Amino acid sequence: ASCIDSTAQPEAVFAAEVKKLIADKLKPQEQITLEPYERDHAVVVGVFRPPAKNAA
């Protein structure tokens, strides 16, 4: 989180980044912080399904 915005709370940065992923059509399934290995970092696991191609 501090790599993206060092002035904001990590939870706020995580939420904003998840919103960006949702806007890009990723469906978040799980969010895990990387504590105690990396402070103020998280990983988001999700599913992305590209739109189906129309059969011509």
Buried (B, 14 or more C-beta within 10 A) or exposed (E): BEEEEEEBEBEEBBEEBBEEBEEEEBEEEEBEBEEEEEEBBBEBEBEEEEEEEEEE
